[in-house]
């Protein structure tokens, strides 16, 4: 007995949302639509519209499908929950179709909107500008814009983004005034992500009561980040400009707990020290840079997790972090994306991802680093290489021996602080 067909439409749509809707047209929904008239109606009214030109054999079939589907939604008085459009525009006729389709759908309202339009050459087609009707969708909660220009009436007409909680802009021209206007006009905004957007020199957000997470990726010079948001807990900045980080002012962000910075602090140890002074309350810090330092000294009393991807050796690092639980050191930024875990019987954990294989010299440098008073009393020490991963249970006691393993070789060193246990976690295949 087909009991799913007897479910209310909104419940059936929720079940259908777990199907693979990344295809356009969604193959699974098309197959379901031929089962019966009920299923045809359910799939035809499915409120998640995903239009991606890469999944069509021709441009003509793609734009015909987009025009047919949006027109049907409008004339049947259906409302889309999520609308995603990803394509390139190569002719004025395609531009007209996109504008008509957006006009029809946005009149009915949409909760999640993703517009991703890039042109192979602006000499053939100008950069796509979003229609002004986008600014009047009061029920919009999630908005992502890639490769487009913002509506021409943005700074003239009153924004109605009273429900917007997520805003992502990528390769969109924005200046200082646009940033302030957008954030001031979105009082419920919680997440703001800006990727490679040119035009602004100062990223300023003032008096925002709900903003919680800000991400900025920039490949051009910008001078300042000034945020007044009492609920902000996460800041990510990727800065490819080699003239040092922007001025950062976050004095009112007392709930800021996670900071990630990839870029080029001033080429000395004070560059990092001054950078850290902006974040007195953080719990997690991720630093990625390719500058070469003679010595690096970090100090922070609240820090619990420290991730460093730096171009120098362990013995050149010294930090005073009495509450640190997890320290990750890597020469390859790929490793810092991996999840980390703790063993249950020890609190502190350190993970090392050396660049290439490890040898006797590398272990000597590790010993010099552990000799320093970095705040560890006991820790799980993981050393990951291309071939093997070892777990070291390290205790700071007297008159033990430091045993060091590289693949199948064993080295013994007398050491005032020793290893109480050494155990191989993962052996290389074939050994």
N, C-alpha and C positions, 0 to 999 in steps of 0.2 A: 504494500500500500504506500502511495506517495504522500507522506504526511508533510513533507517540506512545502509542497505546493499549497497546503492549507494554512501555512504560517502567515502572519501579517506581513505586508510588503516590506516594511522597514527592517524586520528581522531577517527576511530572506535576503535583502540587499546587504545586510551586515555579514551574512554567511558568504555571499558572493564576493565580498571585499577581500576574502582570503584567497581567492583565485589569483592566478598570475595575470595581473592587468598591466604588466610592463609592455606587452605587445600591443601594437595598434594596427589593425583592429584586434582586440583581445581574443585569441583563438579559443580559449576555454569557454568564454561567454557565447561565442558564435555557435559552438557545438551544442551548448545547452539550449540555445534558442529554438532548435528544431525538435525538441522533445515533445512539446505540446504548446497550445495557445497560451496557457498560463505561464510557461517558462519563456515564451517569446515576449510576453508583456513584461515579465520581471527583468529580463536582460535588456530589453529596449528602454526601460526606465531606470536602468542602473546609473546612479548619480556620479560615478567616477569616470571622467572622460580623459583619456590619455592619448594624445596625438603626437606621434614621433615619426618624422619623415624617413628615418633610416630603416624602418620596418616595412616600407612599401617598395614595390618593384618600380614604380615610376612617380614622378612628381604630380602628374595629372591625376592619377588614382588617389593619391594622398589628399590633395586639395578638394577633390570631389567628395571624398569620404568625410572630411572635416565639415564641408558646407552642408552636406545632407544631414549629418548627425546633429549639428547645432540647430539647424532649421527645424528639424523634427522635435527637438527638445523645447524650442520656443513655442511652436504652434500647439503642442500637447500640454503646454503650461507646466513643464517639468523644470525642476531646479537642480542644477549640478552642485554636488558637494565639493568635488575636487576637479579642477580643470588644469591640465598640463599640456602646453603646446611647445614643441621643440622642432625647429625647422630653419632652413635658410630661405631667403627671398631673392629671386632672380628676375622677377618680372613685375610690372605694375599690376597686372591682373591678380597675381598672388597676394600682393599687398592689399588690394580691395577685398579679397575673400577674408583675409585675417581680420580686417577692420569690421566687416559685416558680422562675422561670427562672434567676435568679442562683444560687439554692440548687443547682439541678441542674448547671449548668455549672461552678461553682466546686468542687464535690465532685470533679470529674475533673481540676481544675487548669487554669490558663490562664496564658500567658506575658505577653500584653499586654492590659490591661483599661482601657477608657475608659467612664466613667459620667457622662453629661451630662444631668441632669434638672432642669428649671426649672418652677416652677408659676406660672401667670398671676396668682394671688392666693392668699396663705397663709390668707385667710379662707375659701376654698373647700376647699383641700387644704393640710395642713401640709407644711413642707419635708421632702423625702424623706430618711430616715436609712438609711444603708447597713447591711445585715445583718452580724451579727458574724462570719459565716463568711468574710468578706473577709479578716479578720485572720489566717486560718489557711492561706492559699494560699502554700505555701512555695516553689513554682516561679515565682511572679510576678516579672517583671523590670521591667515598665513599668506604672505606675499613674497614671491621670489621673482626677481627681474634680472635677466642676463642679456648683455649685449644690446640693450635698447636705450633710447633716450626717454627721460621722464616726460609726462604730459606737459604741454606748453602752458597750461593754465595753473601749474602747480602752486606758484607763489601768488596767484591772483584769486582763485576760487578757494573757498573754505574746504579743508579736508574733512571727510566724514569717516576716517578710520578709527572710530570710537571703540571697535572691538579688536583691532589688530594686536596680536601678541608676538608675532614673529615676522621679521623683515630681513631679507637677504638681497643684497645688491652686488652684482659682479659685472665688471667692465661697463659700468654706468657712470656717466659724467655727473659729478656732484661737487658743489662748492661749499664753502663754510656755512653760508646762509641756508642752503638746502638741508644740511645735516641738522642744524638747530630747528628749522621749521618742521621737518619730518618728525623728529623726536618730540617736539612740543605738541604736535597735532595728534600724537598716538599715545594717549595717557596710560593705556593698559599694556604697552609694549614691554616684553620681557627679554627677548633675544634680538640682538642687532648684529648682523654679520655683513662686513664690507670687504669685498675681494677685488683688488686691483682696479679701484675706481680712481680716476684722475680728476684733478680740478680743485681738491681741497688741500689746504695747508694746516688747518687747525680742526681737530675733531673735538667739538665742544658740545656737551649735553648738560643742561642745567636744570636742577630742581625736578628730576624725574623720579617718581615715587615707586615705580614698579620694575624698572630695568634691572635685570639680573645677570645677563651675560653679554659681553661685547667681544667680537672678533674682528681684527683688522689685518688684512694682508695688503702690503703696499710695495710697489717697485719704483716709486717716485718719492721725492723729498716731501715730507710733511713735518711741521715744526712742533706740534703740541697736541697732547691728549689731556683734556680737562673735563672730568666727569663728576657731576654731583648727583649721585644716585644711592640712597641709603641701603638699598637691597642688593646692590651689585656684589656678586660673589665670585665671578670668573672673568678674567681678562686674558685674551690671546692676541699677541702682536707679532707679525712676521714682517720684518723691515729689511728690504734688500739694498737700501741706500747705505753707502759705506761711510757716511759722515757722522755716525753715532745715532743713538736712539733719540726719539723726540722728547721734549720736555713732558713729563708726566705729572699731573696734579690730580690726586685721588684722596685728598684729605678727609672728605666726608664719607668715603666708602668704607666704613668700619667693618662691614661684613665680607669684605673681599678676602677670599681664602685660597684661590687658585690663580696663579699667574704663569703664563708661558710666553717666553720671548725668544724669537729666532732672528738674529741680526748681528749688528756690529757695535757693541758698546765701545767706549773709548779704549784705545789700545794700551791699557795699563790696568793694574789691579784695582785702582780707585774707580775705574769705569764701572765695574760690577758692584763695588761697594756703594757708590752713589746711586746706582740703579736700584739696589735692594732697599735703600732708605725710603723709597716711595711706598713700600708695602710692609708696614710694621706688624700687621696682623695675619699674614698669609700662613697657610698650612702646607701648601704644595707649590713648589717652584720648579719650572722647567726652563733651562737655559741652553740654547744652541747657538754656537758661533764658531767661525773658522779663524778668528784672530789668534795669533801665537803670543802667549804670555810667558814671562819669566817666572811669575809667581802669582797665585790667585788665593785671596783670603776672603772668606765670606763669614758673616756673623748675623744670626737671627735667632731670637729666643723662642719664637712660636712655631718655627718650621718643623713639620713632621715628615714631609717627603721632598727629597731633592733629586732632580734628574739633570745630569750634566752631559752634554754632547759637545766636547771641547777638543781642540787640537793641541793638547799637551798632556804630559804624563802625570800619573797619580801622585808622585812624590812632590810635584809642584803645587798641589792643592792643599789648602789648610782652611778648615772652617770650624767655627764655634757655634754649634747647634745642639744645645743640651737635650732637646726634646725630639730629636730626629729618630724616626722609626725605619725609614726606607731611604737608601741612597743608591742611585743607579748611575753608573759611569759608563759611557759608550763613546767609541770613536766613529760609530756609524749611526746616522739619524734613523735608519730603518728599525733599529732595535728598540728605540724608545716608544714605538707604537704598540709594543707587545704588553699584554696584561701581566701584572706581577702578583705574586702570592707569597704569603708568609707560612712558615712551618709553625705548627701549633705550640711547640714547646719553647720557642724563643721569640722574643718581641722584635728586636732590631734585625733588619735585613739589608744586605748590600749586594748589588748585582753588577758585575763587570762584563763588558762586551769589548774585548780587545780587537784591534784592527789586525786581523790575520792570526797566525798561531802565536802561542805564548812560549817563552823560553826562560832560561835562568835569570837573565837580566830583568825581564818583566817581573818576575817574582821578587827580585831584590827591590825593585821600585815599589811594589805592593807592600813589602815589609816596611820600607821607609814611611809610607803613608800610614800604615797601621800603628807605627811607633808614635805618631803624633797624638796629642790629646784631642781627639775629634768628638769625644762624648760617648763613644761606644763602650759599654761594659761587657756585653755579649751580643753576638749577631750571627745571623745566617749569611754566609758569604757564598754567592753563586758566581762562578767564572764560566762564561760561555765563549767558546771559540767555534770556528767553522766545523770542527771535527768532534768536539766533546764538550760536555758540560759537567763540572764538578761542584759538589756542595761541600763547603767547609763550615763546620761548627766551631766558631772561633771564640775563645775565652781569653780575657786579659788576666793571666796568672803568671807565676814565676817558675823558671826552671823546667819548661817543657821544650819539646823539639818542634820546629816548623818543618813539616814534610810537604814537599811540593811535587805535584804530578804534572807532567806534560805527556799526554797520550799514555804510553806504557812505561815511561821512564820515571824513576823516583830519585829525588834529590833531598838530602838531609842538611839542615842548618840548625846550629844551636842558637836559640833565640830567647831573650828574656820574657817575651810574651809568646805564647805558643798556640798550637792547634791541638785541641783536645780530641777532635775526631775529624777524619777525612773520608769522604764516601763518594764514589762515582754515581752520578744521577743518570746519565745517558751516555752510552758508549757509541763510537762511530760504527756505522754498518759495515759488516764484513770482518771486524776485529774480534 
